[in-house]
Amino acid sequence: MIQAVVFAITIFIGWIIFDGIKHKKIIIENVWAGLVAAIVAGIVWYLLFIIF
């Protein structure tokens, strides 16, 4: 469970950094998109951890 949370946080931070560099500013829509992507990635990571 901890691995999935750390993975999701890493995805979120990476998404924000990438968008900040790409757009030269942080846009709230990109923050929400990063949050959704991180949550989905964390859930998938956790499900994969349970299955395998």
C-alpha positions as CSV (number, residue, x, y, z in Angstrom):
1,M,0.0,0.0,0.0
2,I,2.8,2.4,0.9
3,Q,4.5,1.7,-2.5
4,A,1.3,2.6,-4.4
5,V,1.0,5.9,-2.4
6,V,4.6,6.8,-3.0
7,F,4.2,6.0,-6.7
8,A,1.1,8.2,-7.0
9,I,2.8,11.1,-5.2
10,T,5.8,10.7,-7.5
11,I,3.6,10.7,-10.6
12,F,1.8,13.8,-9.3
13,I,5.0,15.7,-8.6
14,G,6.5,14.7,-11.9
15,W,3.4,15.8,-13.8
16,I,3.4,19.2,-12.1
17,I,7.1,19.7,-12.8
18,F,6.7,18.7,-16.4
19,D,3.7,21.0,-17.0
20,G,5.5,23.8,-15.2
21,I,8.5,23.5,-17.5
22,K,6.3,23.0,-20.6
23,H,3.9,25.9,-20.1
24,K,6.2,28.2,-18.0
25,K,3.4,28.4,-15.4
26,I,1.2,26.1,-13.4
27,I,-2.4,25.9,-14.6
28,I,-5.1,24.6,-12.2
29,E,-6.5,22.3,-14.9
30,N,-3.1,20.7,-15.2
31,V,-2.9,20.2,-11.5
32,W,-6.3,18.5,-11.5
33,A,-5.2,16.3,-14.5
34,G,-2.1,15.4,-12.6
35,L,-4.0,14.5,-9.5
36,V,-6.4,12.3,-11.5
37,A,-3.5,10.6,-13.3
38,A,-1.7,10.1,-10.0
39,I,-4.8,8.5,-8.3
40,V,-5.4,6.2,-11.3
41,A,-1.8,5.2,-11.4
42,G,-1.7,4.5,-7.6
43,I,-4.9,2.4,-7.9
44,V,-3.5,0.4,-10.8
45,W,-0.2,-0.1,-9.1
46,Y,-1.9,-1.3,-6.0
47,L,-4.1,-3.7,-8.0
48,L,-1.0,-5.1,-9.8
49,F,0.7,-5.5,-6.4
50,I,-2.3,-7.6,-5.2
51,I,-2.6,-9.7,-8.3
52,F,1.1,-10.5,-8.6
